[in-house]
């Protein structure tokens, strides 16, 4: 699963419109224009990067565990 292609649902703080953008897009440029009102919505990029890195580490650990389980069979 490529996390950067996964959509993240956002909510505009100005008009409350909900919309989705791919995680990779937000990681590359954390400022998004609301499709409803045009307000610029700023995502905390460092927090997003940290969360993505944590998920990637968890995915790698899960893969190692599954591979180890399969080898014991």
C-alpha positions as CSV (number, residue, x, y, z in Angstrom):
1,X,0.0,0.0,0.0
2,X,1.4,3.3,-1.1
3,X,0.5,5.7,1.7
4,X,1.3,8.8,-0.3
5,X,-1.6,8.0,-2.7
6,X,-4.1,7.6,0.2
7,X,-6.6,10.4,0.5
8,X,-6.8,12.4,3.7
9,X,-10.1,14.1,4.5
10,X,-9.7,17.8,5.4
11,X,-12.2,20.3,6.7
12,X,-11.9,24.0,5.8
13,X,-11.8,26.1,9.0
14,X,-13.6,28.9,7.2
15,X,-16.6,27.3,5.5
16,X,-16.5,23.7,7.0
17,X,-16.5,22.1,3.6
18,X,-15.0,18.6,3.7
19,X,-12.6,17.6,0.9
20,X,-9.9,15.0,0.2
21,X,-6.3,15.3,-0.9
22,X,-3.6,12.6,-1.3
23,X,-1.1,12.4,1.6
24,X,1.8,12.8,-0.8
25,X,0.4,16.1,-2.1
26,X,0.1,17.4,1.5
27,X,3.6,16.2,2.3
28,X,5.0,18.1,-0.7
29,X,3.1,21.3,-0.2
30,X,1.1,21.7,3.1
31,X,-1.0,24.6,1.8
32,X,-4.3,23.7,0.1
33,X,-6.9,25.9,-1.4
34,X,-10.4,25.0,-0.2
35,X,-12.5,24.1,-3.2
36,X,-15.6,25.6,-1.5
37,X,-14.5,29.1,-0.5
38,X,-11.0,29.5,-1.7
39,X,-9.5,29.9,1.8
40,X,-5.9,28.6,2.1
41,X,-5.8,25.8,4.5
42,X,-2.3,25.1,6.0
43,X,-1.5,21.6,7.2
44,X,1.3,21.2,9.9
45,X,3.7,19.4,7.5
46,X,6.2,18.3,10.2
47,X,3.4,16.5,12.1
48,X,2.2,14.9,8.9
49,X,5.8,13.7,8.0
50,X,6.3,12.3,11.5
51,X,3.0,10.4,11.4
52,X,3.8,9.0,7.9
53,X,7.2,7.9,9.1
54,X,5.7,6.2,12.1
55,X,3.2,4.3,9.9
56,X,5.9,3.2,7.5
57,X,8.0,1.8,10.4
58,X,4.9,0.0,11.7
59,X,4.3,-1.5,8.2
60,X,7.9,-2.7,8.0
61,X,7.7,-4.3,11.5
62,X,4.4,-6.0,10.5
63,X,6.0,-7.3,7.3
64,X,9.0,-8.7,9.3
65,X,6.6,-10.4,11.7
66,X,4.5,-12.0,9.0
67,X,7.7,-13.1,7.1
68,X,9.0,-14.7,10.3
69,X,5.7,-16.4,11.0
70,X,5.6,-17.8,7.4
71,X,9.2,-19.2,7.8
72,X,8.2,-21.2,10.9
73,X,5.5,-23.1,9.1
